[in-house]
Amino acid sequence: MIPKELNHSSLHYSILKHIVDVGYAPSIKKLAGQFNTLETNVLAALKALQDYHGVVLHPHNSEVWVIHPFSLAPTNFLLRKGEMEWWGNCAWCSLGAAALLGGSVVITTTLANSSKQIRLHIQDGHLLDKDFYVHFPIPMTDVWNNVIFTCSTMLLFDDENEVEAWSTRHNIPRGDIQTVEKIFEFAKVWYGNHLNSEWQKWTLKESKAIFTQFELTHPVWHIPDSDGHF
């Protein structure tokens, strides 16, 4: 049985706070010491949190691989604040991570994961570089079928018209295209509760309400009217 101290909210908060503070995730051993419990209890709690879509674990050792909006492995999205660095999983995640970090954050990435490198500057909650677009090719109903792949496809473009050619070239569906400015505001709301010690996953109904708030109406954003979490 998982100790009540290792509930989804407390475990999620402890991992994410550690990442924000030091730049990487705590190990299973460190979490066991922090919660004064056995490593087997931490492992069970992590696997339960993964089932809840709160974390993604490495398949061979069950250490933290992804806890949105951060990746614990190198990606195409590098965030820098002062002397510290983090990785974001995708454009959406990176904008949300910048909002969580606060202050002055620079996101370095490449357009369409190709050769042209760009930087997005965020200053005290304001995005300064707005002439870009975010492509969402994977339907939200399919996101968790392979969330690592899903995130790898949510990229930045500097021209909406380039998405069609890119999608054809790589045999990846053309999905929804949104301005980076809108997705930054959306990401602030979507990830705004992640550093709350009482964090819970958005329910499907809450998720739909947020999508509606930001006028995300393309079929990619359609999710069922049912119970459960995103």
Contacts in CASP RR format, 6 or more apart in sequence:
PFRMAT RR
TARGET T0000
AUTHOR 0000-0000-0000
METHOD contacts of the structure
MODEL  1
MIPKELNHSSLHYSILKHIVDVGYAPSIKKLAGQFNTLETNVLAALKALQ
DYHGVVLHPHNSEVWVIHPFSLAPTNFLLRKGEMEWWGNCAWCSLGAAAL
LGGSVVITTTLANSSKQIRLHIQDGHLLDKDFYVHFPIPMTDVWNNVIFT
CSTMLLFDDENEVEAWSTRHNIPRGDIQTVEKIFEFAKVWYGNHLNSEWQ
KWTLKESKAIFTQFELTHPVWHIPDSDGHF
2 41 0 8 1.000
2 44 0 8 1.000
2 45 0 8 1.000
2 48 0 8 1.000
3 35 0 8 1.000
3 37 0 8 1.000
3 41 0 8 1.000
3 45 0 8 1.000
5 35 0 8 1.000
5 37 0 8 1.000
6 35 0 8 1.000
6 37 0 8 1.000
6 41 0 8 1.000
6 42 0 8 1.000
6 45 0 8 1.000
7 45 0 8 1.000
8 48 0 8 1.000
8 49 0 8 1.000
8 52 0 8 1.000
8 54 0 8 1.000
8 199 0 8 1.000
8 200 0 8 1.000
8 201 0 8 1.000
9 197 0 8 1.000
9 198 0 8 1.000
9 199 0 8 1.000
9 200 0 8 1.000
10 197 0 8 1.000
11 31 0 8 1.000
11 45 0 8 1.000
11 46 0 8 1.000
11 49 0 8 1.000
12 49 0 8 1.000
12 54 0 8 1.000
12 55 0 8 1.000
12 67 0 8 1.000
12 194 0 8 1.000
12 199 0 8 1.000
13 195 0 8 1.000
13 196 0 8 1.000
13 197 0 8 1.000
13 199 0 8 1.000
14 26 0 8 1.000
14 31 0 8 1.000
14 34 0 8 1.000
14 35 0 8 1.000
15 25 0 8 1.000
15 26 0 8 1.000
15 31 0 8 1.000
15 55 0 8 1.000
15 64 0 8 1.000
15 67 0 8 1.000
16 67 0 8 1.000
16 70 0 8 1.000
16 194 0 8 1.000
16 195 0 8 1.000
17 195 0 8 1.000
18 24 0 8 1.000
18 25 0 8 1.000
18 26 0 8 1.000
19 25 0 8 1.000
19 67 0 8 1.000
19 70 0 8 1.000
19 72 0 8 1.000
19 86 0 8 1.000
20 100 0 8 1.000
20 101 0 8 1.000
20 195 0 8 1.000
23 84 0 8 1.000
23 85 0 8 1.000
23 86 0 8 1.000
24 72 0 8 1.000
25 63 0 8 1.000
25 64 0 8 1.000
25 67 0 8 1.000
25 72 0 8 1.000
26 34 0 8 1.000
26 64 0 8 1.000
27 63 0 8 1.000
28 39 0 8 1.000
28 42 0 8 1.000
28 43 0 8 1.000
28 46 0 8 1.000
28 62 0 8 1.000
28 63 0 8 1.000
29 39 0 8 1.000
31 42 0 8 1.000
32 38 0 8 1.000
32 39 0 8 1.000
32 41 0 8 1.000
32 42 0 8 1.000
35 41 0 8 1.000
35 42 0 8 1.000
43 62 0 8 1.000
46 55 0 8 1.000
46 57 0 8 1.000
46 62 0 8 1.000
46 64 0 8 1.000
47 57 0 8 1.000
47 62 0 8 1.000
49 55 0 8 1.000
50 56 0 8 1.000
50 57 0 8 1.000
52 201 0 8 1.000
52 229 0 8 1.000
53 144 0 8 1.000
53 147 0 8 1.000
53 201 0 8 1.000
53 229 0 8 1.000
53 230 0 8 1.000
54 67 0 8 1.000
54 68 0 8 1.000
54 201 0 8 1.000
55 64 0 8 1.000
55 66 0 8 1.000
55 67 0 8 1.000
56 64 0 8 1.000
56 65 0 8 1.000
56 66 0 8 1.000
56 67 0 8 1.000
56 147 0 8 1.000
56 148 0 8 1.000
57 63 0 8 1.000
57 64 0 8 1.000
57 65 0 8 1.000
58 64 0 8 1.000
58 65 0 8 1.000
63 72 0 8 1.000
64 72 0 8 1.000
65 71 0 8 1.000
65 72 0 8 1.000
65 73 0 8 1.000
65 148 0 8 1.000
66 72 0 8 1.000
66 73 0 8 1.000
66 89 0 8 1.000
66 147 0 8 1.000
66 148 0 8 1.000
66 151 0 8 1.000
68 89 0 8 1.000
68 93 0 8 1.000
68 191 0 8 1.000
68 194 0 8 1.000
69 88 0 8 1.000
69 89 0 8 1.000
69 92 0 8 1.000
69 93 0 8 1.000
69 94 0 8 1.000
69 96 0 8 1.000
69 97 0 8 1.000
69 100 0 8 1.000
69 187 0 8 1.000
69 191 0 8 1.000
69 194 0 8 1.000
70 86 0 8 1.000
70 87 0 8 1.000
70 88 0 8 1.000
70 89 0 8 1.000
70 93 0 8 1.000
70 97 0 8 1.000
71 77 0 8 1.000
71 87 0 8 1.000
71 88 0 8 1.000
71 89 0 8 1.000
71 93 0 8 1.000
71 151 0 8 1.000
72 87 0 8 1.000
73 87 0 8 1.000
74 87 0 8 1.000
75 87 0 8 1.000
75 88 0 8 1.000
75 89 0 8 1.000
75 90 0 8 1.000
75 151 0 8 1.000
75 152 0 8 1.000
76 109 0 8 1.000
76 110 0 8 1.000
76 113 0 8 1.000
76 152 0 8 1.000
76 155 0 8 1.000
77 87 0 8 1.000
77 88 0 8 1.000
77 89 0 8 1.000
77 90 0 8 1.000
77 91 0 8 1.000
77 93 0 8 1.000
77 94 0 8 1.000
77 107 0 8 1.000
77 108 0 8 1.000
77 109 0 8 1.000
78 85 0 8 1.000
78 86 0 8 1.000
78 87 0 8 1.000
78 88 0 8 1.000
78 107 0 8 1.000
78 108 0 8 1.000
78 109 0 8 1.000
79 85 0 8 1.000
79 86 0 8 1.000
79 87 0 8 1.000
79 88 0 8 1.000
79 94 0 8 1.000
79 97 0 8 1.000
79 98 0 8 1.000
79 101 0 8 1.000
79 105 0 8 1.000
79 106 0 8 1.000
79 107 0 8 1.000
79 108 0 8 1.000
80 105 0 8 1.000
80 106 0 8 1.000
80 108 0 8 1.000
81 101 0 8 1.000
81 102 0 8 1.000
81 103 0 8 1.000
81 104 0 8 1.000
81 105 0 8 1.000
81 106 0 8 1.000
82 104 0 8 1.000
86 97 0 8 1.000
86 101 0 8 1.000
88 94 0 8 1.000
88 97 0 8 1.000
89 148 0 8 1.000
89 151 0 8 1.000
89 152 0 8 1.000
89 154 0 8 1.000
90 150 0 8 1.000
90 151 0 8 1.000
90 152 0 8 1.000
90 153 0 8 1.000
90 154 0 8 1.000
90 155 0 8 1.000
91 109 0 8 1.000
91 134 0 8 1.000
91 154 0 8 1.000
91 155 0 8 1.000
91 156 0 8 1.000
91 180 0 8 1.000
91 183 0 8 1.000
92 134 0 8 1.000
92 136 0 8 1.000
92 151 0 8 1.000
92 154 0 8 1.000
92 183 0 8 1.000
92 186 0 8 1.000
92 187 0 8 1.000
92 190 0 8 1.000
93 151 0 8 1.000
93 154 0 8 1.000
93 187 0 8 1.000
93 191 0 8 1.000
94 107 0 8 1.000
94 109 0 8 1.000
94 120 0 8 1.000
95 107 0 8 1.000
95 120 0 8 1.000
95 122 0 8 1.000
95 127 0 8 1.000
95 180 0 8 1.000
95 183 0 8 1.000
95 184 0 8 1.000
95 187 0 8 1.000
95 188 0 8 1.000
96 184 0 8 1.000
96 187 0 8 1.000
96 188 0 8 1.000
96 190 0 8 1.000
96 191 0 8 1.000
96 192 0 8 1.000
97 105 0 8 1.000
97 191 0 8 1.000
98 105 0 8 1.000
98 107 0 8 1.000
98 120 0 8 1.000
98 122 0 8 1.000
98 125 0 8 1.000
98 184 0 8 1.000
99 122 0 8 1.000
99 125 0 8 1.000
99 184 0 8 1.000
99 187 0 8 1.000
99 188 0 8 1.000
99 191 0 8 1.000
99 192 0 8 1.000
100 191 0 8 1.000
100 192 0 8 1.000
100 194 0 8 1.000
100 195 0 8 1.000
102 122 0 8 1.000
102 124 0 8 1.000
102 125 0 8 1.000
103 122 0 8 1.000
103 123 0 8 1.000
103 124 0 8 1.000
103 125 0 8 1.000
104 121 0 8 1.000
104 122 0 8 1.000
104 123 0 8 1.000
104 124 0 8 1.000
105 121 0 8 1.000
105 122 0 8 1.000
106 119 0 8 1.000
106 120 0 8 1.000
106 121 0 8 1.000
106 122 0 8 1.000
107 119 0 8 1.000
107 120 0 8 1.000
107 122 0 8 1.000
108 117 0 8 1.000
108 118 0 8 1.000
108 119 0 8 1.000
109 117 0 8 1.000
109 118 0 8 1.000
109 120 0 8 1.000
109 155 0 8 1.000
109 156 0 8 1.000
110 116 0 8 1.000
110 117 0 8 1.000
110 118 0 8 1.000
111 117 0 8 1.000
111 118 0 8 1.000
111 132 0 8 1.000
111 155 0 8 1.000
111 156 0 8 1.000
111 157 0 8 1.000
111 158 0 8 1.000
112 155 0 8 1.000
112 156 0 8 1.000
112 157 0 8 1.000
112 162 0 8 1.000
112 166 0 8 1.000
113 152 0 8 1.000
113 155 0 8 1.000
116 158 0 8 1.000
118 129 0 8 1.000
118 132 0 8 1.000
118 156 0 8 1.000
118 158 0 8 1.000
119 129 0 8 1.000
120 127 0 8 1.000
120 128 0 8 1.000
120 129 0 8 1.000
120 132 0 8 1.000
120 156 0 8 1.000
120 180 0 8 1.000
121 127 0 8 1.000
121 128 0 8 1.000
121 129 0 8 1.000
122 128 0 8 1.000
122 184 0 8 1.000
125 188 0 8 1.000
127 180 0 8 1.000
127 181 0 8 1.000
127 184 0 8 1.000
129 180 0 8 1.000
130 179 0 8 1.000
130 180 0 8 1.000
130 181 0 8 1.000
131 158 0 8 1.000
132 156 0 8 1.000
132 157 0 8 1.000
132 158 0 8 1.000
132 179 0 8 1.000
132 180 0 8 1.000
133 156 0 8 1.000
133 157 0 8 1.000
133 158 0 8 1.000
133 159 0 8 1.000
133 160 0 8 1.000
133 163 0 8 1.000
133 177 0 8 1.000
133 178 0 8 1.000
133 179 0 8 1.000
133 180 0 8 1.000
134 154 0 8 1.000
134 155 0 8 1.000
134 156 0 8 1.000
134 157 0 8 1.000
134 177 0 8 1.000
134 178 0 8 1.000
134 179 0 8 1.000
134 180 0 8 1.000
134 183 0 8 1.000
135 153 0 8 1.000
135 154 0 8 1.000
135 155 0 8 1.000
135 156 0 8 1.000
135 157 0 8 1.000
135 163 0 8 1.000
135 166 0 8 1.000
135 167 0 8 1.000
135 174 0 8 1.000
135 175 0 8 1.000
135 176 0 8 1.000
135 177 0 8 1.000
136 154 0 8 1.000
136 175 0 8 1.000
136 176 0 8 1.000
136 177 0 8 1.000
136 178 0 8 1.000
136 218 0 8 1.000
136 220 0 8 1.000
136 221 0 8 1.000
137 153 0 8 1.000
137 154 0 8 1.000
137 167 0 8 1.000
137 172 0 8 1.000
137 173 0 8 1.000
137 174 0 8 1.000
137 175 0 8 1.000
137 220 0 8 1.000
138 149 0 8 1.000
138 150 0 8 1.000
138 153 0 8 1.000
138 154 0 8 1.000
138 173 0 8 1.000
138 220 0 8 1.000
139 219 0 8 1.000
139 220 0 8 1.000
139 222 0 8 1.000
140 207 0 8 1.000
140 211 0 8 1.000
140 220 0 8 1.000
140 221 0 8 1.000
140 222 0 8 1.000
140 223 0 8 1.000
140 230 0 8 1.000
141 222 0 8 1.000
141 223 0 8 1.000
141 224 0 8 1.000
142 150 0 8 1.000
143 150 0 8 1.000
144 150 0 8 1.000
153 172 0 8 1.000
156 180 0 8 1.000
157 163 0 8 1.000
157 166 0 8 1.000
157 177 0 8 1.000
160 177 0 8 1.000
163 174 0 8 1.000
163 175 0 8 1.000
163 177 0 8 1.000
164 174 0 8 1.000
166 172 0 8 1.000
167 173 0 8 1.000
167 174 0 8 1.000
167 175 0 8 1.000
175 218 0 8 1.000
175 220 0 8 1.000
176 216 0 8 1.000
176 218 0 8 1.000
176 220 0 8 1.000
176 221 0 8 1.000
178 186 0 8 1.000
178 216 0 8 1.000
182 214 0 8 1.000
185 214 0 8 1.000
186 210 0 8 1.000
186 214 0 8 1.000
186 216 0 8 1.000
189 210 0 8 1.000
189 213 0 8 1.000
189 214 0 8 1.000
190 202 0 8 1.000
190 210 0 8 1.000
193 199 0 8 1.000
193 200 0 8 1.000
200 229 0 8 1.000
201 229 0 8 1.000
201 230 0 8 1.000
202 210 0 8 1.000
202 229 0 8 1.000
202 230 0 8 1.000
203 227 0 8 1.000
203 228 0 8 1.000
203 229 0 8 1.000
203 230 0 8 1.000
204 223 0 8 1.000
204 224 0 8 1.000
204 225 0 8 1.000
204 226 0 8 1.000
204 227 0 8 1.000
204 228 0 8 1.000
204 229 0 8 1.000
204 230 0 8 1.000
205 225 0 8 1.000
206 230 0 8 1.000
207 223 0 8 1.000
207 230 0 8 1.000
208 223 0 8 1.000
208 225 0 8 1.000
211 217 0 8 1.000
211 221 0 8 1.000
211 223 0 8 1.000
223 230 0 8 1.000
END
